[in-house]
Amino acid sequence: ILGKTEVIKNNLSPHWTKKFEADYNFAKVTKLTISIFDEVRKSADKKMGNAVFEIGEVLGSRGNIKAKKLKNGGTLFCRIVKAPSAG
């Protein structure tokens, strides 16, 4: 698990701003699974859906953005940006 975004309440089209960093090797296929949950106060959070993105595919797509339709409705967008080189 890379991390968790902020909670966005009462919004059917949330836009998360949390960024995650991970190392990536172009010579190796690397997949990223993103899961969406609805926060439930008094019980376990409800899973709304998930999508798997291949990092190289996203980086090779227009604007470094790829969209996947979720089974129960909605669309999940993944945007990947190459971090500036250190040094």
N, C-alpha and C positions, 0 to 999 in steps of 0.2 A: 504494500500500500504506500503510494507516494504521499498521500495526505487527504485532507477534507476541506471542502470549500466553506465559505460562510453560508449561513442559513438565510434564504430569502423567503419571507412569509407572504402568503396570499397573492401569489403571482403565477399565472399559467404559462408565462414566457420569461422565465428568469434569465438574467445575464450575470454570470459569475465573473468576478474580477480576480480571484485568487490565482496565482501563478505557481507552477511546480517546475522544478529543475531535475533533469535526469541526464546521465551520460548516454550517448548513442554512438554505435559503431556502424558506419555505412556498409561494411562488409557483412553484417549480420542482420537478418530479418528480426525486427523487434516489434512486438504488438503491445498496444496499450488498451486496457479495458476500462471503460468509464461507466460507472453505475450511478443511477439517479434514485434518490430516496425522498420520500415525503416524511418530514419530521412529525412524529406523533408524541404528544406529551406524556401520556400515562401508559404507554406500551412500546414495544419495539417499533422502530421506524419502518415504514412500508416501502418495499422496493417497487419503483415505478418502471424500471427498465434498465437495460445496459446495451452498450455497443462496443465492438472491438475495432480499433483502428491500427493499421500498420504504419509506423512512423515514416518510413520512406515514401509511402503513397501520399501521406498528408503533405510532406515536404515537397513532393513533386507536383502537387495540384495547384491550381490557380489560387494565389493569395495564401498558400499554405493552409487552406481550410478544406475540410472534408465533412460531408453530412451523412448521417445514417438515420433511416426511419426506425422508430421503435415499434415493437410488436403491438403494444396497446395504444398506439397513437402518439403523435408528436415526432419531432426531429431533434436529434442531438448533433451539434456542430463541434468539431475539434479543430483547434488552430494551434499549430506548432511553429515556434520561432527559434531559429538557431541563436544561441547565446553568443555574445561577442567573445572573441578569443582573449584569453588572459595573457598578459605579458606584453 
